[in-house]
């Protein structure tokens, strides 16, 4: 059974950084991309980027380039998303999701429970 | 303003059939497959339909998806109270070189 377990809620001041972890289980960690998606309070979903846990390669959405870092530690099968220079509008629930594909079509099939990041002074 | 356009709300009575539309452009829904997610209040999104019309195991066949040109649709037949949730479409966008979501549709079961 596939599960993605994320780290707990965080509170940061504006200008600080935050790192959220995502630990999948139930499959080979290096076999599937990990995507990060966020949702501001009462708002829709926004894709942030992905990491290939096998190579460490990443791709980021234009809105986050320069502010987001995605890494992984294959020894403990954990992916990380770090967002820097936080602003109040970064307050959101951050989700990790497993990327899967069939033929050349991709989709996110399993999601973590979400991590609330609150940015406030 | 979301790249993919969904109606902000939809509603129906138990047993009814409702459809939710997702409109995009040639750079996203017109050239890539569409996936749909259901999000119950306070929970993570759940994959409902992938590759336009495929249902993951465990998703009731009351849920179906279709795509024509640059528009996709999610249909829910035999509406149940437990279907009350937010629904999102998503597709890859070649111009933005990233995944784009619809703004979400809040489904109310009257």
HADDOCK unambig.tbl for C-alpha pairs under 7 A between the chains (distance, minus, plus):
assign (segid A and resid 44 and name CA) (segid B and resid 103 and name CA) 5.46 0.50 0.50
assign (segid A and resid 44 and name CA) (segid B and resid 104 and name CA) 6.11 0.50 0.50
assign (segid A and resid 45 and name CA) (segid B and resid 101 and name CA) 6.40 0.50 0.50
assign (segid A and resid 46 and name CA) (segid B and resid 101 and name CA) 6.67 0.50 0.50
assign (segid A and resid 47 and name CA) (segid B and resid 99 and name CA) 6.07 0.50 0.50
assign (segid A and resid 47 and name CA) (segid B and resid 100 and name CA) 6.81 0.50 0.50
assign (segid A and resid 61 and name CA) (segid B and resid 98 and name CA) 5.86 0.50 0.50
assign (segid A and resid 105 and name CA) (segid B and resid 33 and name CA) 6.51 0.50 0.50
assign (segid A and resid 105 and name CA) (segid B and resid 51 and name CA) 6.44 0.50 0.50
assign (segid A and resid 107 and name CA) (segid B and resid 35 and name CA) 6.64 0.50 0.50
assign (segid A and resid 107 and name CA) (segid B and resid 50 and name CA) 6.52 0.50 0.50
assign (segid A and resid 109 and name CA) (segid B and resid 47 and name CA) 5.74 0.50 0.50
assign (segid A and resid 111 and name CA) (segid B and resid 44 and name CA) 6.55 0.50 0.50
assign (segid A and resid 111 and name CA) (segid B and resid 45 and name CA) 6.98 0.50 0.50
assign (segid A and resid 112 and name CA) (segid B and resid 44 and name CA) 6.95 0.50 0.50
assign (segid A and resid 113 and name CA) (segid B and resid 43 and name CA) 6.97 0.50 0.50
assign (segid A and resid 113 and name CA) (segid B and resid 44 and name CA) 5.63 0.50 0.50
assign (segid A and resid 114 and name CA) (segid B and resid 44 and name CA) 6.56 0.50 0.50
